[in-house]
């Protein structure tokens, strides 16, 4: 059986490897239009910062690992132009036609640069190719403008400041990184704005190249930069699916079932270009995150290989390091919970990351969202300079397991002064939600 996989990112290579492992008799072919497969996209900001010396250090596995050791054919620099579902055929940009018995679309996403803001040399960050191109531009840059203040925008800003550059972030909101609630985000925002120039409530009118640099026009004003980067979100690369009438949703995502099958049962989709089920709400959602893409790809590959595997969904757990802060969120915010129909409340806790007498601790800002009737934990946000990441991951388990505040309160978290106080911030938050 011929299995063709379009896209060599996290989902695509995970699908290829799992399918071949489950059924070694499969003929598995990966088609990737770029130069690289199986790389750490999340590590790109650290490469731009200089923490990671080479773009090659971000490659998880060389192509030879797949071709020689796993028996998978990998072809880079090949773009699929169209899919003929009746003939089970893909049409490639080199004029070749490739037949499939099962097809996986794992084409990921692209940086979203609004059409009215596109200009010659516009740069967004997603692939290793874009990382290399931006790195070249940064060699001659002293100041950078970043349009967008989401996870990528603030992460990039911190990395470039630590590289030694002057950075401005443009936000269309009245507070940077708006997804964080006011309580958990307040201290972080003050620190961030002491390091990065932030233009809030801004409307970008135009971005234009001016000689070797760029000009940003906003709210009747104008700034000049050596480089401007867009961090205004992403859109799914699903034109192939749309052209062959595979069902997509209002965001353009390929709609899949729990086995990762699209509306055509012989065509699977996985990763950032496909829908997922939000475990909290039970509804279709979109969580374009590496750890989720890998699992979706594995589920697709297992089912193609003949071993049934079900993807239960995801909750969008996100972690980011910005300067010295560990920032994370999982599940629903309070506003999202209310919109989803929950009768919800939140508790906000400020506590210490370690025992008071043990050196090196930090404040932990924690917000816990819960259903007032069942006390089910619906979401959480954590910000801290110490121990924020592990606490967020603990709360992610609580959300995904549908634990109640009582369950969380009685969770037997390990205790020792270097890692937390005897009354951990998580336990304090759960106790408050129980009352």
Order of alpha helices (4+ residues) and beta strands (2+ residues): beta-alpha-beta-alpha-beta-beta-beta-beta-beta-beta-beta-alpha-beta-alpha-beta-alpha-beta-beta-beta-beta-beta-beta-alpha-beta-beta-beta-alpha-beta-beta-alpha-beta-beta-beta-alpha-alpha-alpha
